[in-house]
C-alpha cells in the first residue's frame, strides 16, 4: 500500500505540532512526511519523527500531494511565487494562515488549484487543538478527509463553510489569547489578596478544564450551567452582577468583531 505524501513549507511551532501529531498518530505509519524551512535547526528537531528535510519549498511540492503552507500571511506572496510552477491539478494546498483565501492562492498558482483552509490554535502544540477546516472546490471529499484526520491527531476538528473562515478565527484561533487574559485577571486578583500565583493558577486552570468538560459533556445548556453555580443570594450571583454591569458579553462581541475585521483586512 502506497503512503500518503504530505509536506510542509515552514516548520515553526504550528507546523511542528501538526507534523508531530501526524507522525505519532495511528495513521502516521501510512504517511510520508517532508518539510522545508530556511532555519535548518527547526528541521533537525523533526528527524526523530521521521520527517524528511527538503532543500527548498519547490522540492516539497514536487514530492508531496498534500502541501501545508505553514508560514505567516505576509510571506505568502514570496512562497507561492516559488511554488507556482510546480503546482498541478492533483496538488492539495493547505493554508493555516489567517485571512488567506482560496481565491488568492489560486490567483498566485493555477486557477484549478485544490485548496483547504484551516484555522488551528496553539493548544494543538499539546495535542489539544481546536481546528476549523473548509473544503474548497475542486478538492474531493476523500482529500478533505485525509487532512481532517491529520488535524484530528492533535485535537478536535470542525468543518466550516469557506465563507465563514474569517469569522471563525475569533471563536477558536484567537480565543486562547482572550482566555489567557481572563485567567490573568483572576490570578492577579488572587495575588492582590495574598494568595500565591502557584496556588491560584492551577486551581483556575483546572476550573477552566472542568468547566469546558461540563460544556461539552454534561448535556446542560450554557444558561443552565450558569444557574447551577448561582445559588440565590450567594457569592456567584454577586460576582455575575458585576460582570453584567461591566458588559462582559458586549466586550467579547466587540473583541470578536475586531478580530474578524482584521482578518478581512489581511485578505485584501
C-alpha positions in Angstrom: 0.0 0.0 0.0 1.5 3.4 -1.1 1.9 6.0 1.6 0.2 9.4 1.5 2.8 12.1 0.9 2.4 15.3 3.0 4.8 18.2 3.0 5.3 21.4 5.0 6.6 24.8 3.9 7.5 26.2 7.3 8.4 24.2 10.5 7.6 26.7 13.2 5.6 25.9 16.3 2.3 25.2 14.5 3.9 23.3 11.6 6.0 21.3 14.0 2.9 20.4 16.1 0.9 19.2 13.1 3.8 17.1 11.9 4.5 15.7 15.4 0.8 14.8 15.8 0.6 13.2 12.4 3.8 11.2 12.9 2.7 9.9 16.3 -0.9 9.0 15.3 -2.1 5.6 14.4 -2.2 6.8 10.8 1.4 8.0 11.0 2.7 4.7 9.5 0.6 5.5 6.4 2.2 8.9 5.9 5.4 10.0 4.3 6.2 13.5 5.7 8.6 16.0 4.3 9.4 19.6 5.2 11.3 22.7 4.3 12.3 25.7 6.5 15.1 28.2 6.0 16.0 27.5 9.6 17.7 24.1 9.5 17.6 23.8 13.3 13.8 23.6 13.1 14.1 20.7 10.6 16.7 18.9 12.7 14.3 18.5 15.6 11.8 16.8 13.3 14.2 14.0 12.3 13.2 11.8 15.3 9.6 11.8 14.0 10.8 10.5 10.6 10.3 13.8 8.8 12.5 14.2 5.7 14.2 17.5 5.3 14.0 19.2 1.9 16.3 21.7 0.4 13.5 24.0 -0.8 9.8 24.5 -0.9 9.8 23.6 -4.5 11.3 20.2 -3.6 8.5 19.6 -1.1 5.9 20.4 -3.7 7.5 18.1 -6.3 7.5 15.1 -3.9 4.2 15.6 -2.0 0.5 15.6 -2.9 -0.6 17.4 0.3 1.3 20.6 1.0 0.8 22.6 4.1 1.6 26.3 3.8 2.7 26.9 7.4 4.1 30.4 7.0 3.0 33.9 8.0 0.4 35.6 5.8 3.0 38.3 4.7 5.2 35.5 3.3 2.6 34.0 1.0 3.5 36.2 -2.0 7.1 35.0 -2.0 6.4 31.4 -1.1 3.6 30.9 -3.7 5.6 32.6 -6.4 8.3 30.0 -5.8 5.9 27.1 -5.7 3.6 28.1 -8.6 5.5 26.4 -11.4 5.3 23.0 -9.6 1.6 23.2 -8.6 -0.6 20.7 -10.5 -4.3 19.8 -10.6 -3.5 16.9 -8.2 -1.8 19.1 -5.6 -3.7 19.9 -2.4 -2.6 23.2 -0.8 -3.5 23.6 2.9 -3.3 27.1 4.3 -3.2 27.7 8.1 -2.8 31.4 7.8 -5.4 33.9 9.0 -7.1 35.9 6.2 -5.7 33.9 3.3 -8.4 32.9 0.8 -8.6 30.1 -1.7 -9.2 32.7 -4.4 -5.9 34.4 -3.5 -4.0 31.1 -3.5 -5.4 30.2 -7.0 -4.5 33.6 -8.3 -0.9 33.0 -7.3 -0.7 29.4 -8.6 -3.2 27.8 -11.0 -7.0 28.5 -11.4 -7.8 24.8 -10.8 -5.7 24.5 -7.5 -7.2 22.4 -4.8 -7.3 24.3 -1.5 -8.2 23.5 2.1 -8.3 26.4 4.5 -7.6 25.6 8.2 -7.8 27.8 11.3 -5.9 25.8 14.1 -5.0 27.2 17.5 -1.9 26.9 19.7 -3.2 24.2 22.1 -2.5 22.0 19.2 1.1 22.1 20.5 -0.1 19.8 23.4 -2.4 17.7 21.3 -5.4 19.6 22.5 -6.0 21.8 19.4 -9.4 23.0 18.1 -9.1 23.3 14.3 -11.7 24.6 11.8 -11.4 23.4 8.3 -13.1 24.4 5.0 -13.0 22.3 1.8 -12.8 24.5 -1.3 -13.8 23.1 -4.7 -12.5 21.2 -6.6 -11.0 19.4 -3.5 -12.6 16.0 -3.2 -14.3 14.6 -0.1 -11.6 11.9 0.1 -8.8 14.5 0.0 -10.5 16.6 2.7 -10.9 13.5 4.9 -7.1 12.9 4.8 -6.4 16.4 6.0 -9.1 16.2 8.7 -7.5 13.0 10.0 -4.2 14.8 10.3 -5.7 17.6 12.5 -7.7 15.1 14.5 -4.4 13.5 15.5 -3.7 16.6 17.6 -7.1 17.8 18.8 -10.7 18.3 17.8 -11.9 19.5 14.4 -15.0 21.0 12.8 -15.9 21.6 9.2 -16.8 25.2 8.5 -18.2 26.8 5.2 -15.4 28.5 3.2 -17.2 31.9 3.5 -17.1 31.7 7.4 -13.4 31.0 7.8 -12.6 34.6 8.8 -15.5 34.7 11.3 -14.4 31.5 13.0 -11.0 32.9 13.8 -12.2 34.7 16.9 -14.0 31.5 18.1 -11.1 29.1 18.1 -8.0 30.8 16.6 -7.7 34.0 18.7 -9.8 32.9 21.7 -7.0 31.3 23.6 -5.3 34.7 24.0 -8.6 36.1 25.2 -8.9 33.3 27.7 -5.4 33.8 28.9 -6.1 37.5 29.6 -9.2 36.4 31.5 -7.1 34.0 33.6 -4.5 36.7 34.3 -7.2 38.8 35.8 -8.2 36.0 38.3 -4.6 35.3 39.2 -3.8 39.0 39.6 -6.8 39.2 42.0 -5.6 36.2 44.0 -2.1 37.7 44.4 -3.7 41.0 45.5 -5.5 39.1 48.2 -2.3 37.4 49.3 -2.8 34.1 47.6 0.3 32.8 45.7 0.2 32.5 41.9 1.5 29.0 42.3 -1.7 28.2 44.2 -4.2 30.2 42.2 -3.1 29.4 38.7 -3.5 25.6 38.9 -6.9 26.0 40.6 -8.2 28.4 38.0 -6.7 26.3 35.1 -8.5 23.2 36.4 -11.7 25.2 36.8 -11.3 26.0 33.1 -10.8 22.4 32.2 -13.7 21.2 34.3 -16.0 23.9 33.0 -15.1 23.0 29.4 -16.0 19.4 30.1 -19.3 20.5 31.6 -20.0 22.5 28.4 -19.2 19.6 26.1 -20.2 16.5 28.1 -22.9 17.4 30.7 -25.8 17.8 28.4 -26.8 21.1 30.0 -27.1 24.4 28.1 -24.8 27.3 28.9 -27.7 29.1 30.7 -28.4 26.0 32.8 -24.8 25.6 33.8 -24.7 29.2 34.9 -27.8 28.7 37.1 -26.3 25.5 38.6 -23.4 27.6 40.1 -25.5 30.5 41.1 -27.3 30.0 44.4 -29.9 32.7 45.2 -28.3 35.5 47.2 -25.0 33.8 47.0 -21.4 34.8 46.1 -21.6 33.8 42.4 -24.6 36.0 41.7 -22.8 38.9 43.4 -19.9 38.4 41.1 -22.1 37.9 38.0 -23.8 41.2 38.7 -20.5 43.0 38.3 -19.7 41.1 35.0 -23.1 42.0 33.6 -22.7 45.7 34.8 -19.3 45.7 33.0 -20.9 44.4 29.8 -18.7 41.4 29.6 -20.8 39.8 26.8 -20.7 43.1 24.7 -17.0 43.4 25.3 -16.4 39.8 24.0 -18.6 40.6 21.0 -16.5 43.7 20.3 -13.3 41.7 20.5 -14.6 39.1 18.1 -15.9 41.7 15.7 -12.5 43.4 15.7 -10.8 40.1 15.1 -12.9 39.4 12.1 -12.5 42.9 10.7 -8.7 42.4 10.8 -9.0 39.1 9.1 -10.8 40.8 6.2 -8.1 43.5 6.0 -5.4 40.8 5.9 -7.2 39.1 3.0 -7.0 42.2 0.7 
